[in-house]
């Protein structure tokens, strides 16, 4: 029953009621069908850069969010403001 439903959804109603269950033909069609990548956003040839996120986060906190910051609040707002 499930196999006839799969055949009907993939190949139409006529295929669901046919008596010859040619599994190899179905497999060949499925293999030739282009598959989407599971991650969905990669661009082939796109260059990536490794960055040390932990050290960068630590440095940001040391520069702005400690008792005696290296830079003042105005500098932080100018550099990291989304509304420029």
TIBANU-360345 format. One line per field, with one value per atom (N, C-alpha, C): atom name; y, x, z; residue number from 1; residue in three letters. Coordinates in Angstrom, 2 decimals. Layout:
BEGIN
atom = [CA	...]
py = [Y	...]
px = [X	...]
pz = [Z	...]
seq = [NUM	...]
type = [Ala	...]
***
This chain:
BEGIN
atom = [N	CA	C	N	CA	C	N	CA	C	N	CA	C	N	CA	C	N	CA	C	N	CA	C	N	CA	C	N	CA	C	N	CA	C	N	CA	C	N	CA	C	N	CA	C	N	CA	C	N	CA	C	N	CA	C	N	CA	C	N	CA	C	N	CA	C	N	CA	C	N	CA	C	N	CA	C	N	CA	C	N	CA	C	N	CA	C	N	CA	C	N	CA	C	N	CA	C	N	CA	C	N	CA	C	N	CA	C	N	CA	C	N	CA	C	N	CA	C	N	CA	C	N	CA	C	N	CA	C	N	CA	C	N	CA	C	N	CA	C	N	CA	C	N	CA	C	N	CA	C	N	CA	C	N	CA	C	N	CA	C	N	CA	C	N	CA	C	N	CA	C	N	CA	C	N	CA	C	N	CA	C	N	CA	C	N	CA	C	N	CA	C	N	CA	C	N	CA	C	N	CA	C	N	CA	C	N	CA	C	N	CA	C	N	CA	C	N	CA	C	N	CA	C	N	CA	C	N	CA	C	N	CA	C	N	CA	C	N	CA	C	N	CA	C	N	CA	C	N	CA	C	N	CA	C	N	CA	C	N	CA	C	N	CA	C	N	CA	C	N	CA	C	N	CA	C	N	CA	C	N	CA	C	N	CA	C	N	CA	C	N	CA	C]
py = [-1.18	0.00	1.25	1.30	2.47	2.62	1.50	1.57	2.13	1.77	2.31	3.79	4.25	5.68	6.44	5.88	6.52	6.57	5.47	5.47	6.47	6.56	7.48	8.93	9.25	10.61	10.97	9.99	10.28	10.16	9.18	8.87	9.00	9.36	9.51	8.30	8.41	7.38	6.07	6.17	4.96	4.07	4.67	3.88	3.15	3.70	3.09	1.79	1.67	0.48	-0.51	-0.24	-1.18	-2.38	-3.53	-4.76	-4.97	-4.31	-4.54	-3.55	-4.06	-3.23	-3.22	-2.35	-2.27	-1.30	-1.84	-1.02	-0.37	-1.06	-0.50	0.77	0.82	2.03	3.19	2.89	3.93	4.45	3.54	3.93	4.77	4.40	5.17	6.59	6.71	8.06	8.87	8.24	8.96	9.37	8.54	8.87	10.05	10.12	11.20	12.51	12.48	13.69	14.51	15.79	16.60	16.77	16.61	16.70	18.06	18.62	19.86	19.54	20.46	20.29	20.51	19.73	19.85	21.17	21.81	23.04	24.25	24.18	25.15	26.52	26.86	28.22	28.33	27.25	27.32	27.75	28.49	28.92	28.25	27.48	26.80	27.82	27.60	28.49	29.70	29.84	30.99	30.85	31.90	31.86	32.15	31.34	31.55	31.89	32.64	33.05	32.51	31.92	31.44	32.64	32.80	33.88	33.31	33.89	33.44	34.18	33.63	34.30	34.49	33.54	33.64	34.78	34.86	35.94	37.30	37.36	38.62	39.08	38.16	38.49	38.99	38.32	38.73	40.13	40.41	41.71	42.82	42.54	43.51	43.85	42.82	43.07	43.86	43.61	44.34	45.80	46.05	47.41	48.27	47.67	48.47	48.17	46.96	46.57	46.17	46.82	46.58	47.84	47.78	48.92	50.17	49.99	51.11	50.76	51.04	50.66	51.49	50.92	51.61	52.72	52.48	53.46	53.84	55.04	55.49	55.06	55.40	54.98	55.62	56.86	57.54	56.83	56.41	55.69	54.37	53.67	52.41	52.63	53.66	53.94	54.30	55.07	55.43	54.19	53.30	52.15	51.05	50.78	49.62	49.96	51.21	51.60	51.11	50.59	50.14	51.30	52.37	53.53	54.64	54.51	55.54	56.48]
px = [0.81	0.00	0.86	1.86	2.73	3.52	3.97	4.74	3.90	2.62	1.78	1.54	1.48	1.34	2.58	3.76	5.01	5.07	4.74	4.75	3.75	2.58	1.56	2.03	2.68	3.13	4.30	5.13	6.30	6.03	5.25	5.12	3.69	2.73	1.36	0.51	-0.78	-1.74	-1.53	-1.20	-1.03	0.08	1.14	2.25	1.86	0.94	0.55	-0.20	-0.92	-1.73	-1.07	0.14	0.82	1.31	1.39	1.77	3.28	4.03	5.48	6.16	6.62	7.33	8.80	9.19	10.58	11.31	11.85	12.51	13.77	14.47	15.71	15.44	14.35	14.01	13.72	13.03	12.74	14.01	14.91	16.18	17.00	16.99	17.74	17.20	15.88	15.28	15.64	15.60	15.92	17.38	18.27	19.68	19.96	19.26	19.49	18.83	17.92	17.26	18.25	18.42	19.37	18.90	19.81	19.49	19.93	19.13	19.51	20.49	21.42	22.34	21.59	21.87	21.11	21.35	22.50	22.78	22.17	21.94	21.14	21.70	22.92	23.36	24.78	25.45	26.84	26.98	28.02	28.34	29.66	29.64	30.86	31.94	33.14	34.26	34.30	33.35	33.33	34.47	35.27	36.40	35.94	36.37	36.04	37.31	37.13	38.25	38.03	39.07	38.98	39.23	38.37	38.56	38.45	39.20	39.21	38.10	36.91	35.75	35.87	36.46	36.57	37.51	38.65	39.59	39.03	38.31	37.71	36.65	35.83	34.82	35.47	36.52	37.23	37.81	38.41	39.01	37.95	36.80	35.71	35.25	35.12	34.72	35.78	37.04	38.11	38.16	37.81	37.88	36.69	35.52	34.33	33.54	33.56	32.61	33.26	34.30	34.94	34.80	35.29	35.15	35.86	37.06	37.79	38.04	37.08	37.23	38.27	38.83	39.82	39.16	37.96	37.22	35.94	35.43	34.24	32.96	31.83	30.53	30.26	30.67	30.45	31.19	32.41	33.18	32.50	31.98	31.28	30.05	29.27	28.07	28.41	29.47	29.87	30.31	31.03	31.58	30.58	29.69	28.82	27.33	27.02	25.62	25.06	23.84	23.17	22.48	22.24	21.55	22.56	23.34	24.33	23.86]
pz = [0.00	0.00	0.00	0.87	0.94	-0.35	-0.91	-2.15	-3.29	-3.37	-4.43	-4.22	-2.99	-2.73	-3.18	-2.89	-3.32	-4.84	-5.49	-6.96	-7.51	-6.90	-7.38	-7.23	-6.13	-5.91	-6.80	-7.15	-7.97	-9.46	-9.86	-11.28	-11.81	-10.99	-11.43	-11.08	-11.33	-10.93	-11.71	-13.00	-13.81	-13.26	-12.73	-12.20	-10.92	-10.16	-8.89	-9.11	-10.20	-10.44	-11.41	-11.82	-12.71	-11.90	-12.55	-11.86	-11.82	-12.67	-12.70	-11.75	-10.64	-9.66	-9.99	-10.87	-11.27	-10.34	-9.27	-8.26	-8.81	-9.68	-10.23	-11.04	-11.75	-12.51	-11.57	-10.49	-9.50	-8.86	-8.52	-7.91	-8.88	-10.16	-11.15	-11.27	-11.22	-11.29	-10.06	-8.90	-7.67	-7.61	-8.14	-8.14	-9.06	-10.19	-11.15	-10.74	-9.80	-9.34	-8.52	-8.87	-8.09	-6.65	-5.72	-4.31	-3.77	-2.87	-2.22	-1.09	-0.87	0.24	1.55	2.58	3.82	4.54	4.33	5.05	4.35	3.05	2.35	2.11	2.39	2.15	1.65	1.46	1.06	-0.39	-0.64	-1.99	-2.36	-3.44	-3.85	-4.19	-3.70	-3.97	-3.06	-2.15	-1.25	-0.24	-0.12	0.79	2.22	3.16	4.56	5.33	6.39	7.22	8.63	9.19	10.56	11.47	12.45	13.40	14.81	15.69	17.08	17.82	17.82	18.40	19.90	20.57	22.03	22.41	21.76	22.06	21.66	20.56	20.13	21.12	21.59	22.59	23.88	24.30	25.52	25.34	24.18	23.92	23.89	23.29	23.26	24.67	25.50	26.89	27.65	27.40	28.07	27.62	26.35	25.83	26.25	26.45	26.66	27.93	28.46	29.49	30.81	31.18	32.48	33.33	34.55	35.46	34.90	34.35	33.74	32.27	31.37	29.96	29.23	28.18	27.36	26.55	26.06	25.27	26.01	25.75	26.44	25.71	26.32	25.77	24.41	24.23	22.95	21.81	22.08	21.07	20.72	21.74	21.49	20.63	20.94	20.16	18.72	18.51	17.14	16.36	17.00	16.28	16.05	17.01	16.93	16.77	16.52	16.37	15.05	15.09	13.87	13.16	13.85	13.28	13.01	11.98	11.68	10.62]
seq = [1	1	1	2	2	2	3	3	3	4	4	4	5	5	5	6	6	6	7	7	7	8	8	8	9	9	9	10	10	10	11	11	11	12	12	12	13	13	13	14	14	14	15	15	15	16	16	16	17	17	17	18	18	18	19	19	19	20	20	20	21	21	21	22	22	22	23	23	23	24	24	24	25	25	25	26	26	26	27	27	27	28	28	28	29	29	29	30	30	30	31	31	31	32	32	32	33	33	33	34	34	34	35	35	35	36	36	36	37	37	37	38	38	38	39	39	39	40	40	40	41	41	41	42	42	42	43	43	43	44	44	44	45	45	45	46	46	46	47	47	47	48	48	48	49	49	49	50	50	50	51	51	51	52	52	52	53	53	53	54	54	54	55	55	55	56	56	56	57	57	57	58	58	58	59	59	59	60	60	60	61	61	61	62	62	62	63	63	63	64	64	64	65	65	65	66	66	66	67	67	67	68	68	68	69	69	69	70	70	70	71	71	71	72	72	72	73	73	73	74	74	74	75	75	75	76	76	76	77	77	77	78	78	78	79	79	79	80	80	80	81	81	81	82	82	82	83	83	83	84	84	84]
type = [Unk	Unk	Unk	Unk	Unk	Unk	Unk	Unk	Unk	Unk	Unk	Unk	Unk	Unk	Unk	Unk	Unk	Unk	Unk	Unk	Unk	Unk	Unk	Unk	Unk	Unk	Unk	Unk	Unk	Unk	Unk	Unk	Unk	Unk	Unk	Unk	Unk	Unk	Unk	Unk	Unk	Unk	Unk	Unk	Unk	Unk	Unk	Unk	Unk	Unk	Unk	Unk	Unk	Unk	Unk	Unk	Unk	Unk	Unk	Unk	Unk	Unk	Unk	Unk	Unk	Unk	Unk	Unk	Unk	Unk	Unk	Unk	Unk	Unk	Unk	Unk	Unk	Unk	Unk	Unk	Unk	Unk	Unk	Unk	Unk	Unk	Unk	Unk	Unk	Unk	Unk	Unk	Unk	Unk	Unk	Unk	Unk	Unk	Unk	Unk	Unk	Unk	Unk	Unk	Unk	Unk	Unk	Unk	Unk	Unk	Unk	Unk	Unk	Unk	Unk	Unk	Unk	Unk	Unk	Unk	Unk	Unk	Unk	Unk	Unk	Unk	Unk	Unk	Unk	Unk	Unk	Unk	Unk	Unk	Unk	Unk	Unk	Unk	Unk	Unk	Unk	Unk	Unk	Unk	Unk	Unk	Unk	Unk	Unk	Unk	Unk	Unk	Unk	Unk	Unk	Unk	Unk	Unk	Unk	Unk	Unk	Unk	Unk	Unk	Unk	Unk	Unk	Unk	Unk	Unk	Unk	Unk	Unk	Unk	Unk	Unk	Unk	Unk	Unk	Unk	Unk	Unk	Unk	Unk	Unk	Unk	Unk	Unk	Unk	Unk	Unk	Unk	Unk	Unk	Unk	Unk	Unk	Unk	Unk	Unk	Unk	Unk	Unk	Unk	Unk	Unk	Unk	Unk	Unk	Unk	Unk	Unk	Unk	Unk	Unk	Unk	Unk	Unk	Unk	Unk	Unk	Unk	Unk	Unk	Unk	Unk	Unk	Unk	Unk	Unk	Unk	Unk	Unk	Unk	Unk	Unk	Unk	Unk	Unk	Unk	Unk	Unk	Unk	Unk	Unk	Unk	Unk	Unk	Unk	Unk	Unk	Unk]
***
